[in-house]
Amino acid sequence: MSRKKATCQPRSAMRGVDKPTQPRPTHKDLEGLGAKLEERFGWKLRAFQLEAIEAQLLGKDVIVHAGTGAGKTAIAAGPHVLPMMEGRVTIMVSPLLALQNEQVNTFMNEFKLDAIAINSSHGGCTPEALTVGYLIFIHVKKLADMCHQRVSEGKHQIVLISPEMLLSKRFIDDVLRKKSFTSRVVSVVVDEAHVVSRWGAGFRKKYGELGMVQAFLPRGTPIVALSATLPPRIHTDVLNKLQFPKDGYTNLNVGNDRPNVSLVTRAIEHPMNTYADLDFVIPGDITDPKDIPKTFIYADSVSMGIDIEDHLTELLPENLRDKGLIRPFNAAFSHEYRAKLMDLFNVSEVRVLICTDAAGMGCNIPDIDVVVQWKLPDSVSTFVQRAGRAARADGHEGLAILLAEKSAYMVDVEAELKSKEKAVNPKGDKRKKQINEDSQKKKASKAYAVAHGVLRGAFGGQTDSIPVVQQPPLDTTSMDEGLYVLIQTTSCRRKVLTHIYNNALDHPTMPCCDLCDPSLLNRTRPGPPPLKARQTATKQGEPAQYVQHELHKWRTQVYERDFTHAMFGPSAIMKDGTITMLSSVGPISSICQLEKILAGQWQWYATYGAELLAFLNTLEMPDMVKKKRKAGLNTKKRKEQDGLEDDGGRGKRARKPTMSASTASTSQAASATPAPTSQAATPAPNPAAQTATRPRGTPNQFMHSATPSTPIPTRLQQNPYAHLVYTPHQQYLWQQPHTPIVSCYPNTPFYRGSSSSHLASFFQDTPPNTPLEPTGQ
């Protein structure tokens, strides 16, 4: 354990107004502190815990780097054991609401201290919550006495709060500016202190401003920073942002190594959207939920988490699929849902949680067996933080797995490091040389990946041998903190972490890593390669619009009936492409036919297949209508028909539609042709619609004479929102709101913005003077 010793001295006065120094215990007062703590807590504290408690009691700033589960929370609780600390309060800054609530329970149940969280789930900065007397003197009785809420003699000794709440104007005015409160503050403890650096410059800027809280506190009030991941760059940044003095603080680094957690890193073998590399999470021979190891899977996307849940659920036996053994956990869910789900996971009713950082912090579950990181995290520290959730209980053994993309093995770490050095001191223009080097790198990248272990841990297990190559250089100052070295190393993964965090070389109590003990790979094998079934493509015709419309209604009804509060929409029940396919194959009479048509494309088939078939049988599904082949047009001919001149490289603005004299005369003749005398066929056209939908260019195919369309249906005439549109040869097109433009030609929808070549290819097949029938719209 490394320490930076210094004499106890007061803070500099540059941190705000001159405030009186707090009365502090003396070294004599701290005699026998370890015995008092052991008597109060029921267990003997570790040396770093006792030293950190003594330092803050003496008014010294403290920064502690210790692994998850090492007992950092005891450092905040310890000072309150002394009788002279009665009536004093510790402010503990915590990043997440779930973590704050978890820590309240920890302080109250394990340390027998009164604690409160000032957050939205407890009323936030309400006048009642911010009353100084409420924070320090009042203990609101809960459970049976909740409705009476009378004052007792207890005191809140720990106040948990976010940096945004702590530095809010209301909290500053109502609490921090009151000497009756600040004079009782023992210390400000910043938990998960690494986020001061990681988040302070980004989406939670108040973390970067936490140092200013010292301006409201008496001189000598210590700041205590606690973290399990403080590599050198982050360590320095945290000290600066929290305004630690250059000397006079205590630095305790006991390392973050977890000797009871094995480490495995391997490449994702199968296509990532199959999630077959996660098959090891569900053992193949389970008969009871307890056969599934308690597992955290970290996926940094909510939608990805849902897909993983679906995949793993399909691996369960039929009788276990509806038990809720696999659940997503992320910040999109309500606080009540997350609290209930964490309780179910704690009592082992839920076996697998697929989560984001919402569960990465604030989880004090001691018996997690496996932690899986799906795809690369942003840094080594992120992986170490998440891996630290495993096996927190004494005597428990855990496994932490990093499943990395294959591309991570292709990054030449040494070359990248050299390129950074060259970027600092560039030597002229070497563009041509760079192009040649890039092409060579592409050829060499696969060989580089194989040499650094990309094939290890594959399904068959034939490529688990450890390549003999030079260790990639480690740059701990990089943003990823040496993540690619951790992945590509061929020596020991734990040693890489030791170099990054300056850990002591502890001896693991179980197999160290997959490089020291390759048998660990057998616990993380991917599933077999997904079978590529040879399927005969379903023959499809023109989609029946009536069937499409009814299927859209059906999926909405299912969604509103079964997924009222879901985060996804009706399209997640059945995609538009699936609806189009079902509406273009004709009548479906049997479940076998439906299954063959869907051919594994619809994930809800097992749930709603029978219901869908019953619904389809209530429809009068028309026979399949063959798709009409359209005459192909080459690029040159299409340009001619679109009336585009050769712009000579001058761009689109130089292109102008052309019309020959014969075409113009034909067009004028067509315009002079009187419309039918039927009243239904002579409504005034909408000029705006005519202009907006008239295609660019004037193809000759449009200029032939054809019999005008039959009268427009009455219901379209009466619809004030329908658009009446004329084609260049005076055929009617009409459009209902939010639907394709419907032509008078059967089975031929046109859309706004259809290209002239699209229209031309259709009219080309329509002989002049052909009687045209409406589509029945």
ZIGI-V233969 format. One record per pair of residues at least 4 apart in sequence whose ideal C-beta (glycine too) atoms are under 7 Angstrom apart, sorted by the first residue. I is the first residue (numbers start at 1). J is the second residue. D is the distance in whole Angstrom. If there is no record, write none. Layout:
# ZIGI-V233969
i-><I:I>
j-><J:J>
d-><D:D>
This chain:
# ZIGI-V233969
i-><1:1:1:1:2:2:3:3:3:4:4:6:6:6:7:8:8:8:9:10:10:10:11:11:11:11:12:13:15:15:15:16:16:16:19:19:20:21:21:21:22:22:22:22:24:24:24:24:25:25:25:25:25:29:30:30:32:33:33:33:34:34:34:35:36:36:37:37:37:37:38:38:38:40:41:45:45:45:46:47:48:48:48:48:48:49:49:49:49:50:51:51:52:52:52:52:52:52:53:53:53:53:54:55:55:55:56:56:56:56:56:56:57:59:59:60:60:60:60:61:61:61:61:61:62:62:62:62:62:63:63:63:63:63:64:64:64:64:64:65:65:65:65:65:66:66:66:66:66:67:67:67:67:67:67:68:68:68:68:68:69:69:70:72:73:73:73:74:75:75:76:76:76:76:77:77:77:79:79:79:80:80:80:80:85:87:87:87:88:88:89:89:89:89:89:89:89:89:90:90:90:90:90:91:91:91:91:92:92:92:92:92:93:93:93:93:93:93:93:93:94:94:94:94:94:94:95:95:95:95:95:96:96:96:96:97:97:97:97:97:98:98:98:98:99:99:99:100:100:100:100:101:101:101:102:102:102:103:103:104:104:104:104:104:105:106:106:107:107:107:107:108:108:108:113:113:114:114:114:114:114:115:115:115:115:116:116:117:117:118:118:118:118:118:118:118:119:119:119:120:121:122:123:123:124:125:125:125:125:125:125:126:127:128:129:130:130:130:130:131:132:132:132:132:132:133:133:134:135:135:135:135:136:136:136:136:137:138:139:139:139:140:141:141:141:141:141:141:142:161:161:162:163:163:163:163:164:164:165:166:166:167:167:167:167:168:169:170:171:171:172:172:172:173:175:176:176:177:178:179:182:182:182:183:185:185:187:187:187:188:188:188:189:189:190:190:190:190:190:190:190:191:192:192:193:193:193:193:194:194:194:194:194:194:194:195:195:196:196:196:196:196:196:196:197:197:197:197:199:199:199:200:200:200:200:200:201:205:208:210:210:211:211:211:213:214:214:217:223:223:225:225:228:228:228:228:229:229:229:229:230:230:230:231:231:231:231:231:231:232:232:233:233:233:234:234:235:236:237:238:239:244:245:253:255:255:255:255:256:256:256:257:257:257:257:257:258:259:259:259:259:260:260:260:260:260:260:261:261:261:261:261:261:262:262:262:262:262:262:263:263:263:263:264:264:264:264:264:264:264:265:265:265:265:265:265:266:266:266:266:266:267:267:267:267:268:268:268:268:268:268:269:269:269:269:270:270:270:270:270:270:274:275:275:275:276:276:276:277:277:278:278:278:279:279:279:280:280:280:281:281:281:281:281:282:282:282:282:282:283:283:286:286:286:287:289:289:289:289:292:292:292:293:293:294:294:294:294:294:295:295:295:295:295:296:296:296:296:296:296:296:297:297:297:297:297:298:298:298:298:298:298:299:299:299:299:299:300:301:302:302:302:303:304:305:305:305:305:306:306:307:308:308:309:309:309:309:310:310:312:312:313:313:316:316:316:320:324:325:325:325:326:327:327:327:328:329:329:329:329:329:329:329:330:330:330:331:331:332:333:333:335:336:337:338:338:339:340:341:341:342:343:344:344:345:345:345:346:353:355:357:359:360:360:363:366:366:366:367:367:368:368:368:368:369:369:370:370:370:370:371:371:371:371:371:372:372:373:373:373:373:373:373:374:375:375:376:376:376:376:377:377:378:378:379:379:379:379:380:380:380:380:380:380:380:381:381:382:383:383:384:384:387:390:390:390:391:391:391:397:399:401:404:404:406:406:408:408:409:409:409:409:409:409:410:410:410:411:411:412:412:413:413:413:413:413:413:414:414:414:415:416:417:417:417:418:419:420:422:430:431:432:433:434:435:436:437:438:440:441:444:445:446:447:448:449:450:450:451:451:452:452:452:452:453:453:453:455:456:456:456:457:457:457:457:457:458:459:459:459:459:461:464:464:466:466:467:469:471:471:472:472:472:472:474:474:474:474:475:476:476:476:478:480:481:482:482:482:483:484:485:485:486:486:489:489:490:491:491:492:492:492:492:493:493:493:494:494:494:495:496:497:497:498:498:508:511:511:511:512:512:514:514:514:521:535:538:538:538:540:540:540:541:541:541:541:541:542:542:542:542:543:543:543:543:544:544:544:544:544:545:546:547:547:547:547:548:548:548:548:549:550:550:551:551:551:551:552:552:553:554:554:555:555:555:555:556:556:557:558:558:558:559:559:559:560:568:571:571:573:574:574:574:576:577:578:578:578:579:580:581:584:585:585:586:586:586:587:588:588:588:588:588:589:591:591:591:591:592:593:594:594:594:594:598:598:604:605:608:609:610:611:612:613:616:625:630:631:631:631:633:633:633:633:634:635:636:637:638:638:639:641:641:641:641:641:642:642:642:642:643:643:643:643:643:644:644:645:645:645:647:647:647:650:657:657:657:659:659:659:660:661:662:663:663:663:663:664:665:666:666:667:667:668:669:670:670:670:670:673:675:675:675:676:676:678:680:680:680:680:681:681:683:683:685:685:685:686:686:686:687:688:689:689:689:689:690:690:690:693:693:693:695:695:695:695:696:697:698:698:699:699:701:701:701:702:702:702:702:702:703:704:704:705:705:706:706:706:706:706:706:707:707:707:707:708:708:709:709:709:709:709:710:710:710:710:712:712:712:712:713:713:714:715:716:716:721:722:722:722:723:723:724:724:725:725:725:725:726:726:727:727:731:731:732:733:733:733:733:734:735:735:735:740:740:740:741:741:741:741:742:742:742:743:743:744:744:745:746:746:748:750:750:754:754:756:757:759:760:766>
j-><48:252:253:254:253:502:250:251:252:250:251:247:248:249:248:58:59:60:248:21:219:220:15:219:220:245:245:18:214:215:243:214:215:216:218:219:218:218:219:220:59:218:220:221:57:58:59:220:29:30:57:82:84:84:54:57:36:37:50:54:38:45:50:39:40:81:41:45:78:81:43:44:45:81:111:49:50:74:71:51:52:64:66:252:254:53:71:74:75:54:55:252:56:62:64:75:224:252:57:75:78:79:58:60:62:250:60:62:79:187:222:224:79:220:222:222:248:249:250:222:223:244:245:249:222:224:249:250:252:225:238:239:249:251:72:75:225:226:252:227:230:253:254:256:70:72:228:254:256:228:255:256:257:258:388:228:385:388:389:392:388:392:254:226:77:103:106:78:224:226:90:92:158:189:107:111:113:85:90:186:85:88:113:157:186:136:155:184:184:186:135:136:156:157:159:184:185:186:157:158:186:187:189:159:161:185:188:158:159:160:189:191:161:163:166:188:189:190:191:210:99:100:103:160:162:191:99:162:192:195:361:100:358:361:362:101:119:120:121:335:102:338:358:362:103:361:362:104:117:119:160:105:117:121:106:362:364:107:160:108:115:116:117:160:109:110:364:111:113:115:158:113:114:115:157:158:139:154:155:156:157:156:157:158:160:156:159:122:160:122:124:125:129:159:161:165:124:162:165:124:335:129:128:129:129:129:130:165:168:170:171:130:131:134:134:170:171:174:175:135:136:175:178:180:181:137:138:138:156:159:175:181:155:156:181:184:155:151:152:154:155:149:145:146:148:149:150:152:146:165:166:166:167:206:207:210:168:206:171:171:213:172:206:209:213:172:173:174:175:176:176:177:216:177:181:182:216:216:182:183:216:217:218:218:217:221:221:222:224:213:221:223:224:226:196:210:223:224:225:226:242:226:227:361:225:226:227:238:198:227:229:230:234:238:381:199:207:200:207:208:210:238:241:242:234:237:238:241:203:204:207:204:205:207:208:241:208:209:241:241:242:241:242:243:217:223:243:221:242:244:238:242:256:384:385:388:256:381:384:385:234:235:238:235:381:476:481:500:501:236:476:237:476:477:238:381:239:240:241:242:244:249:249:502:501:502:503:504:384:501:503:494:497:498:503:506:388:506:507:508:509:391:396:397:398:509:510:387:390:391:398:399:400:399:510:511:512:513:520:400:493:494:513:399:401:513:514:520:521:524:402:404:486:487:493:514:403:456:457:521:524:404:406:409:454:272:277:403:404:405:406:277:458:459:526:274:276:277:526:529:530:530:307:308:311:526:527:530:403:526:308:311:312:315:526:527:523:524:525:295:297:312:352:372:286:292:312:315:316:291:292:291:292:317:291:320:323:325:351:325:351:352:369:370:348:351:367:368:369:351:352:369:370:372:353:355:359:368:371:372:389:308:352:354:372:374:355:360:372:373:374:386:304:305:308:354:374:356:305:306:330:332:307:308:309:328:330:354:310:328:311:312:354:313:326:328:354:314:603:326:352:321:326:320:321:325:325:350:350:351:352:352:341:350:353:354:338:341:353:354:355:358:359:355:356:358:356:358:567:337:338:339:340:341:342:358:343:344:345:350:346:347:349:350:350:353:365:365:359:359:361:363:385:386:389:392:393:396:393:396:389:390:391:398:398:399:390:398:399:401:386:387:389:390:400:401:403:377:383:386:401:402:403:403:403:405:404:405:408:483:382:383:382:480:479:480:481:483:384:480:481:482:483:486:500:385:481:386:387:402:388:497:400:398:399:400:396:397:398:510:523:524:408:487:449:454:484:487:449:452:453:454:487:488:445:448:449:416:484:416:448:417:472:473:484:485:488:418:472:473:419:420:421:473:475:422:423:424:426:434:435:436:437:438:439:440:441:442:444:445:448:449:450:451:452:454:454:455:467:469:467:469:488:490:467:488:490:463:463:464:521:464:514:521:524:525:463:525:526:528:529:525:518:521:490:515:490:490:489:491:484:485:488:489:482:485:496:499:482:481:482:500:482:484:500:486:496:500:487:488:489:496:493:496:493:496:515:495:515:512:513:515:516:497:513:515:498:512:513:499:500:501:503:503:505:512:516:517:520:516:517:518:520:521:525:599:581:585:597:581:584:585:584:624:625:626:627:584:625:627:747:548:580:583:584:548:583:584:621:622:549:550:551:583:619:621:552:579:580:583:553:554:619:555:579:582:583:556:579:557:558:615:559:570:573:574:560:570:561:562:573:608:563:570:573:564:572:575:576:604:578:579:602:580:581:582:601:602:583:584:585:624:597:624:621:623:624:621:593:594:597:613:616:593:595:609:610:613:596:597:598:609:612:613:602:605:608:609:612:613:614:615:616:617:621:747:761:761:764:765:637:638:757:761:638:639:640:641:642:757:644:697:699:756:757:760:696:697:756:757:657:658:659:697:698:655:697:655:656:658:651:654:655:654:696:697:698:663:664:698:664:665:666:667:698:700:703:668:669:670:703:671:703:672:673:703:705:729:730:730:681:682:708:681:708:711:711:712:714:717:711:712:717:724:690:724:726:690:723:724:691:692:693:723:724:725:694:725:726:725:741:752:754:755:756:759:756:756:702:728:756:760:760:763:764:727:728:729:760:763:729:729:768:768:769:729:731:766:768:769:770:769:770:771:772:730:731:731:732:744:772:774:744:772:773:774:716:717:732:734:774:777:718:719:722:734:737:734:735:736:734:735:732:734:733:734:735:741:730:732:731:733:744:772:744:741:742:743:750:742:739:741:742:749:750:751:749:750:751:752:749:775:777:748:750:772:774:772:773:775:762:754:759:758:759:760:761:763:764:770>
d-><6:7:7:5:5:7:7:6:6:7:4:5:5:7:7:5:6:5:5:6:5:5:6:5:7:7:7:6:4:6:7:7:3:7:4:5:6:6:5:4:7:5:5:6:7:6:5:7:4:6:5:7:6:7:6:6:6:6:7:7:6:6:5:6:6:5:6:5:6:6:7:5:7:5:7:4:5:6:6:6:6:7:6:5:5:6:6:5:6:6:6:6:7:5:5:4:7:6:6:6:4:6:6:4:5:4:7:6:6:5:5:5:5:4:6:6:7:6:5:5:5:5:7:4:7:5:7:5:7:4:7:7:7:5:6:7:7:5:5:6:4:4:7:7:4:6:6:5:7:5:7:4:6:6:6:5:7:3:7:7:7:4:7:4:7:7:6:6:6:7:6:6:7:5:6:4:6:5:7:5:5:7:6:5:6:7:6:6:5:5:7:6:7:6:6:5:6:7:7:5:5:6:6:5:7:6:5:6:7:5:5:6:6:6:6:7:7:5:7:7:5:5:6:5:7:5:6:7:5:5:6:7:7:5:5:6:5:7:6:7:6:6:6:4:6:5:3:7:4:6:4:7:6:7:6:5:6:6:6:6:5:7:5:6:6:5:6:5:5:4:5:7:7:6:5:6:6:5:6:5:5:7:7:4:7:5:6:6:4:7:7:7:6:6:5:6:6:7:7:5:5:7:7:5:7:6:5:6:6:5:6:7:7:6:6:7:7:4:6:7:6:7:5:6:5:5:6:5:6:6:7:7:6:6:7:6:6:5:5:3:7:5:3:7:7:7:7:7:5:5:5:7:6:4:5:5:6:5:6:6:6:7:5:6:7:7:6:6:5:7:5:6:7:6:5:6:4:7:7:5:6:5:6:6:6:6:6:5:5:6:7:5:4:7:7:7:7:7:5:7:7:5:6:6:4:6:4:5:6:4:5:6:5:7:6:4:6:5:5:7:6:5:5:6:5:4:5:7:6:4:5:7:6:4:3:6:6:7:5:7:6:6:5:4:7:7:6:4:5:7:6:6:5:7:6:6:6:4:5:5:5:4:7:7:6:6:5:5:6:6:6:6:7:5:6:7:7:7:6:6:4:5:6:6:6:7:3:5:6:6:6:7:7:7:5:5:6:5:7:5:5:5:7:5:6:5:6:6:5:5:4:7:5:5:6:5:7:6:6:6:5:6:4:7:5:7:4:5:7:5:4:6:7:6:6:7:7:6:3:7:6:6:5:6:5:6:5:5:7:6:7:6:5:6:5:5:4:6:6:6:6:5:7:5:4:6:4:6:6:4:6:7:7:6:6:3:7:5:6:6:7:6:6:7:7:6:6:4:6:6:7:4:6:7:6:6:7:5:6:7:4:7:4:5:7:6:6:5:5:7:5:7:4:7:6:6:7:6:5:7:6:6:7:5:5:6:6:7:7:5:6:5:5:5:6:6:5:6:7:7:5:6:7:6:6:5:6:4:7:6:6:6:5:6:5:6:6:7:6:5:6:6:6:4:5:7:6:6:6:5:7:4:6:5:6:5:6:6:5:7:4:6:5:6:4:5:7:4:6:4:5:6:6:6:6:7:7:7:6:6:6:7:4:4:4:6:7:5:6:4:6:5:6:5:6:5:3:7:6:6:5:5:7:7:6:7:7:7:5:7:6:5:5:5:5:5:7:6:5:6:7:5:7:6:7:6:5:6:6:7:4:5:6:7:7:5:5:6:6:7:4:6:5:6:6:6:6:7:6:6:6:7:3:3:7:6:4:6:3:5:7:5:4:5:7:6:6:5:4:5:7:4:7:6:4:6:5:6:5:6:6:6:4:6:5:6:7:6:6:5:6:7:7:6:6:6:6:7:6:6:7:7:6:6:7:7:6:7:6:6:6:6:7:6:6:4:6:6:5:5:7:6:4:7:6:7:6:4:6:5:7:7:7:4:6:7:6:6:5:6:7:7:5:6:5:6:6:6:6:6:7:5:5:7:5:5:7:6:6:6:6:5:7:7:6:6:7:5:7:6:6:6:6:5:6:5:7:6:6:6:6:6:6:7:4:6:6:5:6:7:7:6:6:4:6:5:7:4:6:4:6:6:5:5:7:5:7:6:5:6:4:6:5:4:5:5:6:6:5:6:5:6:5:4:4:7:5:7:7:5:6:7:6:4:6:6:6:6:7:4:7:6:6:6:5:6:7:7:6:6:7:5:6:5:5:5:6:5:6:6:5:7:5:4:5:6:4:6:7:6:5:6:7:6:6:6:6:6:6:6:7:7:6:6:6:5:4:4:5:5:7:7:5:6:6:7:7:6:6:6:6:6:7:5:5:6:5:4:5:7:6:6:6:6:7:6:5:6:6:7:5:5:6:6:7:6:7:6:6:4:5:7:4:7:6:5:7:4:5:6:4:5:7:4:6:5:7:6:6:6:6:4:5:4:6:5:6:5:5:5:7:6:6:6:6:6:6:6:6:6:4:6:6:6:7:7:7:6:6:7:6:6:6:4:6:5:4:6:7:6:4:6:6:6:5:5:6:6:6:6:6:6:6:4:7:5:6:6:6:5:7:6:6:7:4:6:5:4:6:6:6:4:5:5:5:7:4:5:7:6:7:7:4:5:6:6:7:7:6:6:6:6:7:5:6:6:7:5:5:4:5:7:7:7:7:5:5:6:6:6:7:7:6:6:5:5:5:6:6:6:7:4:7:6:4:7:7:6:6:7:4:6:6:7:5:5:7:5:6:6:6:4:7:4:7:5:7:4:6:6:6:6:5:5:6:5:5:6:6:5:6:5:7:5:6:6:6:6:6:6>
